[in-house]
């Protein structure tokens, strides 16, 4: 699943509608959906920072979710509603994890919303290294959406994810 951002000034905003499974219930560490590609997340040759993540749960499961990011296309198998087994090579290519806890949600009568980043609690740097022989720097990042609980979604469209990336962040190379 490839996502193209809405670009506003120096922001890339992704509105992701993954297709989730409805049966059986997810287990802890299960993949919630297929791999998600965030196209054009970083300007070529630059760095960026994920500044806000919003999870909209229309089934009001309010379950913990882990967003695992990669700077290269993962080779691990992405099977929805099965435990994610990240290969050692893919682990070496991770950018890190953003965790959404069950306590991060504000629950309503039939849905819930979690937000990370509104209070400057999220500054997740993105740096995509050059591979040997590459002429240009890749600009896409990849995401696995992993269950941190045991949600049971009622419909395939019950989960929405919004990611805000600040493309003006110029982080000093850490690698």
N, C-alpha and C positions, 0 to 999 in steps of 0.2 A: 504494500500500500504506500503510494508516494503522495506526499502532501506539498502543495505549493503555497507559500505564505502570502498573506496580505501585507504589502509593504507600506508603512506610514513613516515618513521621515527616515530615521535610521533604525526603525524597528521592523522585525519580521514576526508576524503574528500568525500562528497556525491554529486553525479550527479543525480538529480531528474527530471524525465520527467512526471509530472502529466498529467492526461487526463482532459482537460478543456472543458466546455460546449461552444457551438457556438451560441445557441439561447435559450432564449432571452438574451439580454445584461445583464450583472451582475449589481446589485445595490450595493450601499455602504453597507458594513457589510455582504454581501453574501459570503458563502464558495465557493472558486474557484475550489476545488477538494476534494476528500476523505481525511480522516486522513492519515498522513504520519508518519511512525515509522522509527526513525533513530537508527538502530541496532548498538550496540557496540560503542555508542557515548562517553561513559565514561569508563575508566578502573575500574574494580571492586574495590570498597572501596576508590576510588579517586574522584577528581573533575576535571573539564575541563573548557574550555572557547571557545565560538563561536567567531572566530576572523575575519571571512570574509563571506559575503553573496553576491552572484551574481545572478541577475535576467536577463534572456535573454527572451525578448518579441518579438517573430517573427511576430507578427501582428502590431507592433509599436503602441500599445495602450498607453504605458508609463503611466500607471495608478498606483496610490498608492496601495501598498500591505502591509498587516500586517501579520507577522509570529508570531503566538502565540504558546509558548512551554509549555509542561506539563512534570512532572517527573513521573507520573503514567498514565496508559491507561485511557483516558477520557471516561466517560459514556454518555456525551452529544451526541445528534443525529447529525451525519455529513451528510447533504444532499446538494449535489452540487447545486449551483445556488439558494440557499435559505438562508435567514438570519440565521446566526449562533447564537444559544441561548445557551451560556455556563451556565451549571448548577452551583449552589452555591458550591457544592462539588468539581467540576472541577476547579472553580475559586480558591479554596483553594490549589489546586495542580499545579498551574501555576508556571513556572520559569520566565515568563515575555514575553514581546513583542518586536520584532525588527520591526521598521517601515521603509518602503521604500517609500519615497515621489515621487510624479510625477516629481519633479525637480531633483531627483537623477539620472534620465535617460539621456544617451547620445543617441539621435535619429539619425538614418540613413534613407536612402530612403525607406526601407521596414521592418526595425526592430529597436529595441532599447535595450540598456543594462544599468542596474543600478548596482552599486557596493557600498557596505558598508564595511568598514574595511581596505581599502588600506592605509589610512592615520592615522592608529591607533585610529580611531574614534569608534571602536567596540571592546569591551572586555566584553562579555556577559557571566557571570559565570554560570556554571552548577553544581548543587549539588543535588544528589539523596539521600534522607534520607532513612534509614532502616525502614521498616514497622515492627510492633510488630510481633515477632515470625519468621522473615525472617532469613534464614541461611546465605544467601549471598546478596550482594547489587545488585540491578538491574543495567544494563548498557545501556539500551535503553531510549531514550526520544521520545516524540510524538509532532507532529506539526500540527496546523491548518493554512491553507493559506486563509486569509480573504481579500476580496476586500475593498479597501479604496476609490474606485471611481466607474465608470460605464463602464468598458471595454467591448468590443465586440470582441471576438477572432474569427478568420476565420476558424481555424482548431483545432482539438482536441490536437495536439502537439505543439501549438503555445507558450507555456510557459515552460521555463526550469529554475530550481533553483539549484544553487551550494552552498553548505555550507561547510566551513572549520572549523574544531574543533581541537583546540590545546589540546591534551590529556596530556601534561606535566604540565599544570597549576595545582598547588596544592593550592587551595583556602582554607583559614581557614574556618572551619565550621561556618556558620552565623546563623544557626537555633538552 
